[in-house]
Amino acid sequence: MRTFYFTYGSSGQPFIGGWTEVNAPNYGAACAAFRAYHPDKTEGLLNCSSVYDEEHFKQTEMYRSFHSFSEST
């Protein structure tokens, strides 16, 4: 299984900021699982800002900021 990260923006999505982690064998399965809980508002467009695999998510400022915060507490 791989981990995919569905991130959120500042408004109009299920959450404000942050992300949801989905474990799935591939991108398509991850998107299907995400949609089961957070249906598209516009058909064909995921109800989130971005989707990353684990390798790419760990390169984001969002991950680095959270990781630094969690290491210091």
N, C-alpha and C positions, 0 to 999 in steps of 0.2 A: 504494500500500500504506500501511496505517496500522500504528502500533505499539501493542500492548496489553501491559499489565503485570500479571502474575499474582503476587500477593504471598503470603508465607508467614508463619505465626504461630510460636509457641514450641514446638509439638510436634504429632505426628500427621500431618505432611504431608511431601512429598518432601524439603524442606529446612527448616532452622530459621532463620527470618528471611530477609530478602532478597527477590529477585524474579526472575522469568523474563520475558524480552521475547519476544513473538511478533509477527512481521510478517504481516499478513493483510489482505484487502480489507474485512473487516467483523468484527463481534463474534462472530457464529456460526462463521465460518471459523477465527477465532483460538481459540475454545473447542474446536473439533474437533481442531485441531493440538495444542493443549495436552493434550487427552485421549489422543491417540495415544502420548504419552510418559509421561503421568501419569494412568492410568485412575481413574475415580471409585471411591472406597472405598464410598460409598453411592450407588446408582444415581440419577442425575439431579443430584447435587451435585458440583461441581468440587472436585478435590483440592488446594485452596488457600484462602487467607483471603479475598482480594478480587481483583477484576479492574478495571483502570482503562484508559481510553484515555489517550493521551499528555498531552492538555490537563489532565485531572484528576489524573493521577499527579504532574505537576510542581507541583501545589498541596499535596502531602502532605509531612509532616515527614520521612518516609523519604527522599524524593527530595532535599529541601533539605539534610538531614544528610549524605547521600552526596555531593551536589554540592559542599558546603562543604569536606568532607574531601578530595575529589579535586582541588579547586582549590588547596588549600594544600600538597599534596605535590609 
